[in-house]
Amino acid sequence: MQPRRRAALFLLILAVLLPHWPAGRVDFVYDDEDFIVANPAVHSAAAAARAFFEPFPLDQPARRLYRPVTALSYGVDFTLWGGDARGFAYTNMVLYLIVVLLAWRFLSWQLHSPSTAFLAAMFFAVHPVHAEAVDAIAGRSELLALLFALLSIRWYQAALGSEETQRGRNALPAACRPWFWPLASALAYALACGAKETAVVLPGVLACLGAVRLCEGKAGQGEVRRALLPLLPHLSVLAAYLIVRRAALGGFLPVRTTLGGVDFTGRVLTAGSVFLEYLRLLLFPVKLQIDGYYLARVGITRAPTPRALVGLTLLAVLVSIAGVVAARIVRRDSFGAPPAADERFPRRALLGGLAFFFIFLLPVGHLLPMGALMAERFLFAPSLGFVLAGAAACRLLWLRLAPRLSDRRRRAARLAGGCALLVLAGLGGWRTHARAREWRDAVRLWQAADRDIPGSYLVKTNLAAEMMQRGDLAGAERALLEALTIRPQAPEATYNLELISRTKAPVVGPGGRPTKLPAPEEAPGKKGP
């Protein structure tokens, strides 16, 4: 390995370990309690294997979640670590490191510029919006789904016969070469679907990446066929997955959804509002919160609002950019002249990044019913496409501007740009570290929610329950009294307050825990803040 590549690898490892290392307290928080603590199907690898055809978690079939691969990973963790949340956090961090390294390879394949690919991978590694997926143990499904999706993309690339994988192809027996890599890619796709449902859209991403790579400047039927034929095993996997999922869950969609009863116009307007908030999280991830914050901040949009219209306009602009880039790739450019050789790869990467972003965002875009309005974890996979598209756009801009600058100004621009990027990466890592600590500490998580969602009975009640488990009865009592001013005579707050007043000692409710309210959204029948 070359010295520069070793240095890049070392920096990427630091970018993962420093913000996400589970120092200090590590708890099971938020959805961890439903998915792991109270889910007997994941308390051993054998139990997870026996529950292969069961909903996830076992006692909440109405969510219509089917994640046997994720459940098996939790079962393995229970075998290794027992019920110690810190061990689960270590596993999440290692999985994220693997995802970042695979993302680096993917970006290098797309951009054909080692420096640009490294900077893009660094931004992906330190992006604060990933904190929920990495540091909340329930975010394991996001990590596994993207990990296997990137492996599937890598092996699909091998099936196309790229120069980078020609050596690996030649190492196989001649009879195996036509089908080995497509089947390997399809197997990784199956594992991604078993990790999280949103991975079902991966064949669309593969088709776009393959078609752009093989059809640039040609668009012949033979090239299109060459890109699509390796996807036949993936379609078989998709059909099998849908059959198994239907048999395990008895249906495809959640019994109760956030937009249940909302007409199509309301869904479209809500999708615009959600898309604008997602762009804010990707570009300015200063405010990061639990799902309930976005339910209160964005909400369901039933009539046109500035937020919804701006979001839909930006969505249309990005889709139009993708269309223009696709047309120029197929037609070479609008004037019929071939693009400069240096611009060919960034153009292709820009289109591939936008396709990756939109296709992975589609399952959480509310065109189909789903159980939650929005969440930061939903951006984990789409953010890689967003980073790729941004890096490709910056690369194109530099290739256009650099020839107009003198050598001295070019060096100064590179130095200034490098310093600015380092500062941004440092700020991103700092924000990620701060949010990671909140996702690993139940009291910190609900204190942060109480700060940003004022007047929420749910938040104050759950904060009090976590404080009771820590033995901070004075803080729990204050939170419960505040909760009762919001909702007088509420049974959960009243019950916990009576426990405190009776004993003035660390006490717990039925089942060994204080009475808590379920987190908003996801599960049917849950109340928002």
Phi, psi and omega in degrees: 000135181292153182303319180296320180292322176298318179296319179297318178299316180299317181293322178294321177297318177297321181296335177272313188288318185297311180286331191252000181299126186281066174278159179075207185284141175226117181243163162277121186232158170053240182291346178304325184293321178285316188282333189237298188298313184264012183249097184295342182290348181246011184277002170195159179295324179294319179296320178295322178293320179294331182266023184302324182257029180245158177293164180234119352284170188300319188270009180228063182295338182293342176290336181059046174258136179226103187222066183295328180292316177297317179299319179296323178295322176294321178298320177296319178297320177298323178295322183278318191246354188069222179262020182281114182297333181298320179298319177297322179295321176299317179299316178301318182295318179295318177299320179294321177300317178297318179299316181297318180293321176294322177296322177300315177297317179298315180295322177296319178298321184281318190269333182054036176216105185304318182292316179295318180296320179295315180297320178296317178296324178296316179296321177298318184295323186259005185296127184296336183293347179277353187301319181294317181294326186268316191262342167274124187296332176293346176284001180307324182298323178295316181298311182294320181298315181287325178301309181290329176295318178292324174296318178297319177296318180299316182283333171294321174302318177296323179295331178283347176080039179292159180298328184294333184247009182298322179298318178295323178295318182292338179286346180271154172301147185303323182291338183271340190300320184294330188243348185298307185292320175300321179291321177297318178297319179294324177296316177298324177297318178299318179294323177296317178296323178290342177275317177203146187297327185295345180289352181299340183278358185304320178304327176296319177296315180299318180299318180294313182297317181291317181296318180294320183292319187268338189257002184300119178076359182240299180058029177282155181297324179298321179290321178296317179298321179296327179283328188266332183302319178296352180271354181300317176299328179294322178294325175295318177298318180299315179298316179296319180298316181295323179294313180296318180297317179296320179292324183284324188253340183078006180178176183251322187258153178301150180295317176239136183235160181297321183258025177300129181085356178273134182287176185298320179299317178296324178295317181295315180295320177296321177299323176295317178296317180295319181297320178297319179292324176297319177297321177298318180294325181285325185264325183225070186278056180278313179266117179233134186208176176288171183305320185300331178297318182285330174297321179281322184284315184266306177068182179270127184258111182260344179226155182302132176228159177305320181298313182295318182291320178295318179298316179293325178295314178296323176299315179296323179296314181294321177295321178295320176300316178299320179295319180295316180296319179298317180296320180290327178292315182291318183267004184078304161193179188294343181254006177084001180265142180292144178291160175301147184302322182292335182273347185297312183291316177299324177298314180296319180294324178298313179294317178298321179295317178295321178296315178301314182297308186288321182291319178286340177277340185303315182296340180249022183266002175072011169288332170249148180298142178213166189277345183230151178290307177193162178200154180295327181296335180293342182269000187300304179290313180302331183297331178294318175296323179295317178296318179298314180297319179295318179296319179295319178296318178296321178296318177297316180298318180295318180295332177281324186273326188303317181297340182273353182258150173288166180301320182294314180292327178295316178296320179295321179294320178296318180296314180296317179296319179297318178296317179298319180293322177296320178297314180297318178297320178296317178296320178297317178296321179295316180293322178297316180299317181296317181288326178299321179298324179290321180289342179263353184233114187298319180293315178302319182299313181284333173295319177297320178295321179295329179290320187260347177238073183294146176077022180263118178295318180300313183296314182294322179293317180289325174299317179297319180298318178294321178295323178298319179293334177276348183090006178272076185289327180295314178295322179295320180297317178299315181296321180291321177296321176295322178296322181288336174289334178279317182224087183300144178063018178297132189295320183295312181294320180297316181298312181294324179294323177294322177300318180294315184292331181286317192249327186052039178214162179301113182232162181225160180268199181302140180079009177087010182221152173297156178289127180233157174270148176293152176297152184293159174071230184018286188282147180295143177081003182278150182258136177280177182287000000 
